[in-house]
Amino acid sequence: MTFISVFRIVALSLSLFCGLVVLGLTAHWTQGTLAGRLLYDFEIVALIAGAFTALVLPMMLVLGLIRRGAFTSMIVVELSALTVLWVLYLVVGALTAQWSNIFYPFGCSDLLRGAGWCREFFAIEGFSFIAWITLFLYTLTLLVYSLISQSRGNNVWRSAVSETTFFTPPSQAFPQAAPIFVSPAVYVPAPVQQYPPGSGPMTQASPAMAMHNQQFTVDYTGNALPQV
């Protein structure tokens, strides 16, 4: 198993765990805020990110193992979906960091009223940043690998990560074809044999031809007459 394949399994598994934690904690937080008829922006984005993670990442992990050539395992699909995910988690982390200065400017303390809510809030922030960093690093690595492979003439965008050899040399990936246009062959004429004057091949009659000329002559009508 290649490095990128191991990195993929670790990154997607860790991101799935973080996403489920964010989804569960945010759902619990939302119950408390909805009781006061409030709903914060970080809660909306966190619920979307957690639900999208719980839906997409298991499909990428499981379908790639039980079904060869699944569309969820295509590199172009992974890059698109995971980019959306890490952007969502980055937004969640940024929003929770902003609200933490308002809700809990001095952090959490056991003496603080609602300390459990405070710890849940900072857990949402922390796991969101972990998921963002993990997905971002994997997406960036996969994109660099794919661009390098594409520059070598290998079209890897519709293939799965586990089935792709990214650093295959071009000569092995695409054998060099025979050239279509071949330079024409140069014709070298054979040397002509020279004969002395009067001794060419047409002037030297064979003995059989000489005897034939002595016996017959041909007139203009084509009748053979005896030689006088």
LUMBAMAR-964238 format. One record per residue (C-alpha): residue in one letter; chain; y, x, z. Coordinates in nm, 4 decimals, always signed. Example, Ala and Ser with C-alpha at 12.3 -4.5 7.8 and 13.67 -1.06 7.14 Angstrom:
residues 2
code->A unit->A c2->-0.4500 c1->+1.2300 c3->+0.7800
code->S unit->A c2->-0.1060 c1->+1.3670 c3->+0.7140
//
This chain:
residues 228
code->M unit->A c2->+0.0000 c1->+0.0000 c3->+0.0000
code->T unit->A c2->+0.3371 c1->+0.1396 c3->-0.1023
code->F unit->A c2->+0.6392 c1->+0.1904 c3->+0.1203
code->I unit->A c2->+0.8314 c1->-0.1003 c3->-0.0287
code->S unit->A c2->+0.5351 c1->-0.3352 c3->+0.0256
code->V unit->A c2->+0.5089 c1->-0.2414 c3->+0.3945
code->F unit->A c2->+0.8856 c1->-0.2652 c3->+0.4320
code->R unit->A c2->+0.8755 c1->-0.6124 c3->+0.2764
code->I unit->A c2->+0.6145 c1->-0.7451 c3->+0.5199
code->V unit->A c2->+0.7929 c1->-0.5992 c3->+0.8233
code->A unit->A c2->+1.1381 c1->-0.7175 c3->+0.7132
code->L unit->A c2->+1.0318 c1->-1.0710 c3->+0.6258
code->S unit->A c2->+0.8226 c1->-1.1102 c3->+0.9420
code->L unit->A c2->+1.1020 c1->-0.9848 c3->+1.1677
code->S unit->A c2->+1.3576 c1->-1.2023 c3->+0.9890
code->L unit->A c2->+1.1316 c1->-1.5054 c3->+1.0232
code->F unit->A c2->+1.0996 c1->-1.4451 c3->+1.3967
code->C unit->A c2->+1.4756 c1->-1.4047 c3->+1.4381
code->G unit->A c2->+1.5414 c1->-1.7121 c3->+1.2258
code->L unit->A c2->+1.3116 c1->-1.9293 c3->+1.4339
code->V unit->A c2->+1.4771 c1->-1.8059 c3->+1.7537
code->V unit->A c2->+1.8221 c1->-1.8808 c3->+1.6128
code->L unit->A c2->+1.7077 c1->-2.2241 c3->+1.4968
code->G unit->A c2->+1.5575 c1->-2.3167 c3->+1.8341
code->L unit->A c2->+1.8475 c1->-2.1901 c3->+2.0456
code->T unit->A c2->+2.1077 c1->-2.3481 c3->+1.8199
code->A unit->A c2->+1.9258 c1->-2.6813 c3->+1.8284
code->H unit->A c2->+1.9327 c1->-2.6690 c3->+2.2075
code->W unit->A c2->+2.2998 c1->-2.5728 c3->+2.2081
code->T unit->A c2->+2.3807 c1->-2.8533 c3->+1.9667
code->Q unit->A c2->+2.2253 c1->-3.1089 c3->+2.2013
code->G unit->A c2->+2.4707 c1->-3.0046 c3->+2.4690
code->T unit->A c2->+2.7747 c1->-3.0040 c3->+2.2454
code->L unit->A c2->+2.6860 c1->-3.3340 c3->+2.0808
code->A unit->A c2->+2.6707 c1->-3.4887 c3->+2.4278
code->G unit->A c2->+3.0394 c1->-3.4078 c3->+2.4528
code->R unit->A c2->+3.0935 c1->-3.5278 c3->+2.0948
code->L unit->A c2->+3.1601 c1->-3.1760 c3->+1.9717
code->L unit->A c2->+3.0050 c1->-2.9720 c3->+1.6915
code->Y unit->A c2->+3.1119 c1->-2.6163 c3->+1.6222
code->D unit->A c2->+3.1083 c1->-2.4397 c3->+1.2882
code->F unit->A c2->+2.8684 c1->-2.1661 c3->+1.3999
code->E unit->A c2->+2.6159 c1->-2.4341 c3->+1.4977
code->I unit->A c2->+2.6199 c1->-2.5862 c3->+1.1493
code->V unit->A c2->+2.5744 c1->-2.2523 c3->+0.9728
code->A unit->A c2->+2.3079 c1->-2.1383 c3->+1.2215
code->L unit->A c2->+2.1066 c1->-2.4570 c3->+1.1727
code->I unit->A c2->+2.1248 c1->-2.4165 c3->+0.7936
code->A unit->A c2->+2.0234 c1->-2.0490 c3->+0.8126
code->G unit->A c2->+1.7357 c1->-2.1181 c3->+1.0523
code->A unit->A c2->+1.6014 c1->-2.4107 c3->+0.8499
code->F unit->A c2->+1.6248 c1->-2.2135 c3->+0.5240
code->T unit->A c2->+1.4448 c1->-1.9225 c3->+0.6875
code->A unit->A c2->+1.1660 c1->-2.1432 c3->+0.8215
code->L unit->A c2->+1.1196 c1->-2.2923 c3->+0.4756
code->V unit->A c2->+1.1459 c1->-1.9894 c3->+0.2452
code->L unit->A c2->+1.0088 c1->-1.6852 c3->+0.4289
code->P unit->A c2->+0.6627 c1->-1.8303 c3->+0.5080
code->M unit->A c2->+0.6259 c1->-1.9213 c3->+0.1408
code->M unit->A c2->+0.7138 c1->-1.5658 c3->+0.0379
code->L unit->A c2->+0.4703 c1->-1.4150 c3->+0.2854
code->V unit->A c2->+0.1755 c1->-1.6524 c3->+0.2421
code->L unit->A c2->+0.1866 c1->-1.7482 c3->-0.1264
code->G unit->A c2->+0.2052 c1->-1.3830 c3->-0.2275
code->L unit->A c2->-0.1258 c1->-1.3208 c3->-0.0492
code->I unit->A c2->-0.3256 c1->-1.6253 c3->-0.1602
code->R unit->A c2->-0.1881 c1->-1.6700 c3->-0.5111
code->R unit->A c2->-0.1317 c1->-1.3951 c3->-0.7627
code->G unit->A c2->+0.1867 c1->-1.4261 c3->-0.9667
code->A unit->A c2->+0.3505 c1->-1.6922 c3->-0.7471
code->F unit->A c2->+0.7117 c1->-1.7571 c3->-0.8411
code->T unit->A c2->+0.8252 c1->-1.7015 c3->-0.4806
code->S unit->A c2->+0.6973 c1->-1.3433 c3->-0.5046
code->M unit->A c2->+0.9034 c1->-1.2553 c3->-0.8116
code->I unit->A c2->+1.1576 c1->-0.9848 c3->-0.7432
code->V unit->A c2->+1.4414 c1->-1.1830 c3->-0.8979
code->V unit->A c2->+1.3591 c1->-1.4819 c3->-0.6730
code->E unit->A c2->+1.3353 c1->-1.2661 c3->-0.3613
code->L unit->A c2->+1.6666 c1->-1.0952 c3->-0.4310
code->S unit->A c2->+1.8429 c1->-1.4274 c3->-0.4847
code->A unit->A c2->+1.6972 c1->-1.6101 c3->-0.1830
code->L unit->A c2->+1.7263 c1->-1.3199 c3->+0.0600
code->T unit->A c2->+2.0845 c1->-1.2509 c3->-0.0428
code->V unit->A c2->+2.1740 c1->-1.6089 c3->+0.0469
code->L unit->A c2->+1.9952 c1->-1.5674 c3->+0.3800
code->W unit->A c2->+2.1629 c1->-1.2465 c3->+0.4901
code->V unit->A c2->+2.5029 c1->-1.3875 c3->+0.3948
code->L unit->A c2->+2.4331 c1->-1.6928 c3->+0.6138
code->Y unit->A c2->+2.3269 c1->-1.4774 c3->+0.9084
code->L unit->A c2->+2.6318 c1->-1.2576 c3->+0.8651
code->V unit->A c2->+2.8517 c1->-1.5677 c3->+0.8836
code->V unit->A c2->+2.6671 c1->-1.6896 c3->+1.1949
code->G unit->A c2->+2.7101 c1->-1.3538 c3->+1.3660
code->A unit->A c2->+3.0786 c1->-1.3357 c3->+1.2770
code->L unit->A c2->+3.1485 c1->-1.6905 c3->+1.3970
code->T unit->A c2->+2.9624 c1->-1.6476 c3->+1.7261
code->A unit->A c2->+3.1421 c1->-1.3190 c3->+1.7871
code->Q unit->A c2->+3.4711 c1->-1.4994 c3->+1.7338
code->W unit->A c2->+3.3814 c1->-1.7884 c3->+1.9649
code->S unit->A c2->+3.2476 c1->-1.5549 c3->+2.2344
code->N unit->A c2->+3.6015 c1->-1.4340 c3->+2.3022
code->I unit->A c2->+3.6960 c1->-1.7946 c3->+2.3742
code->F unit->A c2->+3.3884 c1->-1.9242 c3->+2.5565
code->Y unit->A c2->+3.2794 c1->-1.6157 c3->+2.7496
code->P unit->A c2->+3.5467 c1->-1.3441 c3->+2.7355
code->F unit->A c2->+3.3979 c1->-1.1665 c3->+3.0387
code->G unit->A c2->+3.0323 c1->-1.2007 c3->+2.9404
code->C unit->A c2->+2.7577 c1->-1.3761 c3->+3.1298
code->S unit->A c2->+2.7136 c1->-1.3692 c3->+3.5061
code->D unit->A c2->+2.4679 c1->-1.5392 c3->+3.7366
code->L unit->A c2->+2.7637 c1->-1.6722 c3->+3.9329
code->L unit->A c2->+2.9115 c1->-1.8243 c3->+3.6201
code->R unit->A c2->+2.8631 c1->-2.1961 c3->+3.5793
code->G unit->A c2->+2.6443 c1->-2.2534 c3->+3.2778
code->A unit->A c2->+2.5070 c1->-1.8981 c3->+3.2697
code->G unit->A c2->+2.1998 c1->-2.0213 c3->+3.0839
code->W unit->A c2->+2.4145 c1->-2.1557 c3->+2.8025
code->C unit->A c2->+2.5997 c1->-1.8270 c3->+2.7926
code->R unit->A c2->+2.2804 c1->-1.6259 c3->+2.7514
code->E unit->A c2->+2.1617 c1->-1.8606 c3->+2.4775
code->F unit->A c2->+2.4935 c1->-1.8212 c3->+2.2989
code->F unit->A c2->+2.4783 c1->-1.4424 c3->+2.2977
code->A unit->A c2->+2.1112 c1->-1.4573 c3->+2.1984
code->I unit->A c2->+2.2110 c1->-1.6576 c3->+1.8904
code->E unit->A c2->+2.4684 c1->-1.3923 c3->+1.8085
code->G unit->A c2->+2.2306 c1->-1.1005 c3->+1.8622
code->F unit->A c2->+1.9358 c1->-1.2382 c3->+1.6661
code->S unit->A c2->+2.1679 c1->-1.3404 c3->+1.3829
code->F unit->A c2->+2.2926 c1->-0.9834 c3->+1.3489
code->I unit->A c2->+1.9363 c1->-0.8472 c3->+1.3639
code->A unit->A c2->+1.8268 c1->-1.0831 c3->+1.0859
code->W unit->A c2->+2.1335 c1->-0.9917 c3->+0.8802
code->I unit->A c2->+2.0777 c1->-0.6160 c3->+0.9086
code->T unit->A c2->+1.7047 c1->-0.6449 c3->+0.8347
code->L unit->A c2->+1.7445 c1->-0.8663 c3->+0.5284
code->F unit->A c2->+2.0388 c1->-0.6673 c3->+0.3977
code->L unit->A c2->+1.8544 c1->-0.3353 c3->+0.4178
code->Y unit->A c2->+1.5441 c1->-0.4746 c3->+0.2491
code->T unit->A c2->+1.7445 c1->-0.6476 c3->-0.0251
code->L unit->A c2->+1.9458 c1->-0.3333 c3->-0.0927
code->T unit->A c2->+1.6310 c1->-0.1179 c3->-0.1062
code->L unit->A c2->+1.4536 c1->-0.3603 c3->-0.3392
code->L unit->A c2->+1.7574 c1->-0.3780 c3->-0.5671
code->V unit->A c2->+1.7823 c1->+0.0017 c3->-0.5911
code->Y unit->A c2->+1.4084 c1->+0.0329 c3->-0.6635
code->S unit->A c2->+1.4300 c1->-0.2350 c3->-0.9333
code->L unit->A c2->+1.7317 c1->-0.0771 c3->-1.1030
code->I unit->A c2->+1.5635 c1->+0.2636 c3->-1.1084
code->S unit->A c2->+1.2493 c1->+0.1121 c3->-1.2593
code->Q unit->A c2->+1.4562 c1->-0.0807 c3->-1.5147
code->S unit->A c2->+1.6351 c1->+0.2397 c3->-1.6171
code->R unit->A c2->+1.2933 c1->+0.3909 c3->-1.6916
code->G unit->A c2->+1.2054 c1->+0.1071 c3->-1.9266
code->N unit->A c2->+0.9939 c1->-0.1032 c3->-1.6874
code->N unit->A c2->+1.0817 c1->-0.4728 c3->-1.6682
code->V unit->A c2->+0.9990 c1->-0.5585 c3->-1.3058
code->W unit->A c2->+1.2212 c1->-0.8590 c3->-1.2378
code->R unit->A c2->+0.9448 c1->-1.1196 c3->-1.2900
code->S unit->A c2->+0.6706 c1->-0.9255 c3->-1.1133
code->A unit->A c2->+0.5772 c1->-0.9193 c3->-0.7452
code->V unit->A c2->+0.6660 c1->-0.6309 c3->-0.5170
code->S unit->A c2->+0.3023 c1->-0.5694 c3->-0.4211
code->E unit->A c2->+0.1965 c1->-0.5515 c3->-0.7884
code->T unit->A c2->+0.4752 c1->-0.3266 c3->-0.9132
code->T unit->A c2->+0.4818 c1->+0.0503 c3->-0.9465
code->F unit->A c2->+0.8545 c1->+0.1180 c3->-0.9472
code->F unit->A c2->+0.8492 c1->+0.4876 c3->-1.0323
code->T unit->A c2->+0.6074 c1->+0.4872 c3->-1.3261
code->P unit->A c2->+0.7162 c1->+0.7467 c3->-1.5847
code->P unit->A c2->+0.8294 c1->+0.5981 c3->-1.9167
code->S unit->A c2->+0.5547 c1->+0.7790 c3->-2.1101
code->Q unit->A c2->+0.2861 c1->+0.6032 c3->-1.9046
code->A unit->A c2->+0.4516 c1->+0.2648 c3->-1.8959
code->F unit->A c2->+0.5213 c1->+0.2491 c3->-2.2690
code->P unit->A c2->+0.3200 c1->+0.4849 c3->-2.4937
code->Q unit->A c2->+0.5246 c1->+0.6392 c3->-2.7702
code->A unit->A c2->+0.4681 c1->+0.4543 c3->-3.0970
code->A unit->A c2->+0.4219 c1->+0.6247 c3->-3.4301
code->P unit->A c2->+0.7439 c1->+0.6598 c3->-3.6318
code->I unit->A c2->+0.8022 c1->+0.3892 c3->-3.8897
code->F unit->A c2->+0.9729 c1->+0.6090 c3->-4.1467
code->V unit->A c2->+0.7887 c1->+0.9224 c3->-4.2548
code->S unit->A c2->+0.9519 c1->+1.1870 c3->-4.4691
code->P unit->A c2->+0.8074 c1->+1.1901 c3->-4.8243
code->A unit->A c2->+0.5640 c1->+1.4618 c3->-4.9188
code->V unit->A c2->+0.7011 c1->+1.7393 c3->-5.1411
code->Y unit->A c2->+0.5165 c1->+1.7763 c3->-5.4710
code->V unit->A c2->+0.4634 c1->+2.1334 c3->-5.5777
code->P unit->A c2->+0.3582 c1->+2.1594 c3->-5.9449
code->A unit->A c2->+0.0600 c1->+2.3782 c3->-6.0220
code->P unit->A c2->+0.1358 c1->+2.6939 c3->-6.2207
code->V unit->A c2->+0.0747 c1->+2.6659 c3->-6.5940
code->Q unit->A c2->-0.1575 c1->+2.9261 c3->-6.7411
code->Q unit->A c2->+0.0071 c1->+3.1308 c3->-7.0133
code->Y unit->A c2->-0.1777 c1->+3.2217 c3->-7.3339
code->P unit->A c2->-0.0882 c1->+3.4877 c3->-7.5919
code->P unit->A c2->+0.0414 c1->+3.3593 c3->-7.9267
code->G unit->A c2->-0.2380 c1->+3.2281 c3->-8.1457
code->S unit->A c2->-0.4892 c1->+3.2289 c3->-7.8646
code->G unit->A c2->-0.4075 c1->+2.8972 c3->-7.6912
code->P unit->A c2->-0.6746 c1->+2.6453 c3->-7.6027
code->M unit->A c2->-0.5886 c1->+2.4292 c3->-7.9084
code->T unit->A c2->-0.6133 c1->+2.7177 c3->-8.1567
code->Q unit->A c2->-0.9573 c1->+2.8331 c3->-8.0542
code->A unit->A c2->-1.2062 c1->+2.5938 c3->-8.2160
code->S unit->A c2->-1.5562 c1->+2.5711 c3->-8.0866
code->P unit->A c2->-1.8504 c1->+2.6623 c3->-8.3192
code->A unit->A c2->-1.9617 c1->+2.2959 c3->-8.3351
code->M unit->A c2->-1.6178 c1->+2.1848 c3->-8.4535
code->A unit->A c2->-1.6119 c1->+2.4560 c3->-8.7206
code->M unit->A c2->-1.9462 c1->+2.3422 c3->-8.8643
code->H unit->A c2->-1.8276 c1->+1.9794 c3->-8.8661
code->N unit->A c2->-1.5140 c1->+2.0697 c3->-9.0622
code->Q unit->A c2->-1.7224 c1->+2.2501 c3->-9.3228
code->Q unit->A c2->-1.9458 c1->+1.9445 c3->-9.3866
code->F unit->A c2->-1.7015 c1->+1.6520 c3->-9.3950
code->T unit->A c2->-1.3456 c1->+1.5642 c3->-9.4661
code->V unit->A c2->-1.1822 c1->+1.2303 c3->-9.4012
code->D unit->A c2->-0.9569 c1->+1.0582 c3->-9.6531
code->Y unit->A c2->-0.6858 c1->+0.8108 c3->-9.5723
code->T unit->A c2->-0.9286 c1->+0.5149 c3->-9.5889
code->G unit->A c2->-1.1454 c1->+0.6553 c3->-9.3112
code->N unit->A c2->-1.4497 c1->+0.7300 c3->-9.5423
code->A unit->A c2->-1.6256 c1->+1.0541 c3->-9.4813
code->L unit->A c2->-1.6737 c1->+1.2689 c3->-9.7989
code->P unit->A c2->-1.8858 c1->+1.5820 c3->-9.8368
code->Q unit->A c2->-1.6949 c1->+1.9105 c3->-9.8359
code->V unit->A c2->-1.6855 c1->+2.0830 c3->-10.1807
//
